[in-house]
Amino acid sequence: MDYLFPYPKMGVSFLEILHDQLTRKLLGFDAVHAEKTPFISGVTSRLKFLLNDATNHISFIKIGYTALEAFLQANVTGPPLDFNTEEVIFPESYRDETLKSLQEELFQSLSVDGSRPYPLTPHIQLFWLAKVILSNPILAEAGFNGRRARARVNFWHQKLLPEESPTLRDEIYADTEILEQQLSSRLVSQAASSEEHFVHFLIERAVARTYYGDDALARSDLARAATIRNFQFVLTGALGKRTKFQNQETSQLVVLAKSRDVEPPEENGSRRPGEKRGSVNEGVSRSQSAQTESSGDKASATPSIPPHQELPDPSSSTTLATKPADVPLNDDTLLEKISFGPSQPILPETMTHTTTESSLPPSLSSLDPSNPRPLHPLDSIILLATASSITNTSPKDGLVREETLPYATRVLDGGSSNWQVYTQALLVRSRIEGYRARTTERGLLQLQALVDQIIAETTASAPPETTNDDSTTAAIDSTGGEPTTGAVTTFFPKPSSSEAASVAERLQYVYQLSPPLRWELEAELAARWTHLGGLKTALEIYRRLQMHAEVALCLAATNSEGEAINLLKDLLFEKAESDGFDEEDSKAMMLRSPAPADAPRLLCILGDVTSHPDYYKLSWTVSGNRYARAQRSLARFFVKKGDYPSAKEAYTLALVLNRLDRASWFSLGCVQLELQDYPGAIESFTRCVQLEDDDAESWSNLGLALLKLPAEQQQQQQSNGTDDTAPQTREAAHDEEKEEEGDVRAAEGRRSGDNAPTGKVDQYIHVREALRALRRAATLKRDDARIWDNYLTVAAKIPPSAGTPWAEIIQAMGRVVDLRGKKEGEGAVDLKILRVLTNFITQSFSYPSTSDGGDGGTIKDDEENAVAADEPGTGATVGGGLGAEAGAGVGADATKGGDKGDGHGDATTTKLPYLARSFLGLLDTHVAPLATASPALYEILCDASVWRGRPSQALLYAEKSWRSFLTGVSLSEEFDDVPDRAWDAVVDKTLWMVGKYRDLGPLERERTGGQVEPRWKFKARSAVRKVLGRAKAREGSRGWGRLSEEVVS
């Protein structure tokens, strides 16, 4: 149970296992038939027959693992296999002129969802054999060993395909879910090696989840694995120097990590010399144990397996004697690695913690980042997988790269006791460094060195070839035949045999690391050249790898669309009688029979280059209606043409195959918005946020769809009790509101009616749902003015009778003004909403006077003064779920600068409830500085100043409002030729100004005392005379008479 069958460490090689009598019987070497039967169906039927004998199950798992790991050795880790796989797998009767067609059948049998493996995959027969055996339901469902084997072979099957396969993903996720239950129960019961099994499983599932884009779930698995292993690590800061010319040390990101001091006996127990974990033999011996346990016998491994050699202590300084080449940076400014001050333990006061000081374990705070200790290989894998899960979605983001680079650096600086782990660390670092100008050269050269390494280690010797120095030269050996003589040419010097690692060491953690396949790594190198503009070099690599789709894309990128089209049509179609390939001839062309392995993808690329939808339809047909990309491409074509019903149908067909494609759900939702299918759009965008909770655009569009939902559907859903259109918005809102219990929203809700009515039917329920969705979007994308503007508009749609969220209106308006104010000025202020907000504040609250002894700030409508006691301190959050940072833009300024220039301003504003203070902060800090020529805005500021007891300032705003209004009607302020309606507006505005003089002029000035305007009567008459004098043609009109009455009075 404890350990796997020790291939090939006990002298049992791949070849011995594949030459086993049971293997030969399965493959048909012992079969005697009058005529040759189909190879694939023959193996499948014999496997089904042989599995009827339960005693063969263990042996078949061993054979399956052997074939899989031999394939991985030949295509991932090296060195080349020392036997001819064709002679081992195919009986002599099949090794004739039909061998090529037989291998084509193997590729076809491995096709999933319209995708086929890379057509030049060497030794594909090994992987096919492993897939046939390990995916058999009898073996896979018998115990956790068989199910784990199926999950592993399915994931490597996925990696062989050029695109994600929904079928394989569902199978992998289903198996891992059951495996988690099985391995968790074994961990609880403390079964032998249960901890090691569970940690391996968690890492492997995290790698699969990262591949499929479920980064948050992947990090959750890695956190559990680290907890189980008692592996402590933290991303923090330490003083250090990054450049050669840096004099002062600044805070640098660093990962402090420490493996546990002692490995448990189950993992560090006796092993045979050189034996590894996690390979062929793991599946075998653990399968034996699984069957033993199922029969009630709790015995572990068979006693015939002798003790094994103990692993080196991971906490010691022992690292690899030989390791892959680490390419130096050789930069004239940057150091090779960060220099962390004196070589002494880092104290807590010298570090910038990402967490509180009390939460940093003492074992980590005492570590010296300049002299890291080696980690256990599994701990190093956890760090690398964590880095990959972070950079998976946004590798080009500078902050993300700065965050993830320390993880790879920690593994490299501390060294590793495993050759393949160190190789993976170099690869992760090269990917991160590829996007930064100072390190892109080292990132490219490091990737080239790794490509050379994998080529040299997986390619059998061949006659030397002359190639360009910019790219690797070895060709994919797809024959699987005997090694030939000669040397493989590489960009960097090939390491000697003494510098290479053993097979056991390379394959020890191959499932946990999931390193790239050989051609996958070379294609990544070509993509890096493409990113740097080296399209010619990339084109040479793609052509050598015979990746025709990428060749066509490179040709199209270099303005050689015609050559790309001809290449694709040559691959896909039989030539018609005419020599040309015009669009008119496309109907006469016949698809090749058999079609190329990747025909669906090639047809889609041809459709992209030619913008011809028939190629997408043909791709869908060729794939047997299983290639989702064909429908996605067709849907995008229809969207460009404005044919939204057809686009909706195409996206729906694509999502039938791939229900977890967030991008397709998002696009479908946008199409449904165009078609005014709001219930469908709600479902689509809800799917988006369920798949990716931090997608601000999806949250924003979900809010828009909820807002547009017809009223009759809202009421019907609510009355039927089936209002589940946006459950995710309620979840997000609940999570946010839970964090804010007791804050300002509770107090202000009682004041402004922020809570929904308690009636049975709430006609604004979907407006509230839309507001929650937009609140989440604004939290995620705080600098998007469009989202904040939508947030403001939706919040203002809820009337006071239904509980208007005034605090959120204030916050949203402040953010909109902040983001748009510099460019749009006062045009960034929504005057209608600001007017309603001003009326509510001035009518609901009494501004405290300076002589009330602190008893001011009463709330009208019999509200209690005790509400102010519920308010948070200065700078508390305004609005639900947006955090202190979001509220600081309005709320904090309200208490600090709400009454600028007033000697007693701070004392009075702090007596106001928080909502009123936030409103004043909005006006003083955000709105008033933008006022320039808007009469309505000056009028609002005037009313607010009157409410605040600032008559002098109010009169100043009133005069600005009146003057800007007159200028807006006529720049020359001549009113003879203006329309009658404009003239009536001028009369009304002038009379309003006279009223302000009459009301505010006699009052006491707020700052210096005395009357606000001693000559207020004179100014009022002067204002009227000014208008009358510029409208002589209006004499005798009703407006003229109204103004004349004011002059007489």
ABEGO torsion letter per residue (X at the ends): XABBBBOAAAGBBAAAAAABAAAAAAAGAABBBABBBBAAAAAAAAAAAAAABAAAAAAAAAAAAAAAAAAAAAAAAOBBBABBAAAAABBAAABBAAAAAAAAAAAAAABBGGBBBBAABBGAAAAAAAAAAAABAAAAAABAAAAAAAAAAAAAAAAABABBBAAAAAAAAAAAAAAAAAAAAAAAAGBBGAAAAAAAAAAAAAAAAAAAGBAAAAAAAAAAAAAAAGBBBBBBBBBBBABAABABBBBBBBBBBBBBABBBAAAABBBBBGBBBGBAAAAAAAAAAAAAAAAGBABBBBAABBBBBBBBBAABABBBABBBBBBBAGBAABBABBBBEBBBBBBAAABBBABBAAABBAAAAABBAABBBBBBAAAAAAAAAAAAAAAAABAABAAAAAAAAAAAAAAAAAEBABAAAAAAAAAAAAAAAAABAAAAAAAAAAAAAAAAAAAAAABBBBBBBBBBAABBABBBBAAGBBBBBEBBBBABBBBBAAABBBAAAAAAAAAAAGBBBAAAAAAAAAAAAAAAGBAAAAAAAAAAAGBAAAAAAAAAAAGBAAAAAAAAAAAABBBBABABABAAAAAABBBBOBBBAAAAAAAAAAAAAAGBAAAAAAAAAAAGGABAAAAAAAAAAAAAAGBAAAAAAAAAAAAAABAABAAAAAAAAAAAAAAGBAAAAAAAAAAAAAABAABAAAAAAAAAAAAABBAAAAAAAAAAGABAABAAAAAAAAAAAAAABGBAAAAAAAAAGABBBABABBAAAAAAAAAAAAAAAAAABAABAAAAAAAAAAAAABBAAAGBBAAAAAAAAAAAAAAAAAAAEAAABBAAAAAAAAAAAAAABBBBBAAAGGABGBBBGGBBAAAAAABBBBGBBBEBGAEAAAAAAAAAAAAAAABBGBAAAAAAAAABBAAAAAAAAAAAAAAAAABAABAAAAAAAAAAAAAAGBAAAAAAAAAAAAAAAAAAABAAGBAAABBAAAAAAAAAAAAAAAAAAAAAAABBBAAAEEBABAAAAAAAAAAAAAAAAABAAABGBAAAAAAAAAAAX
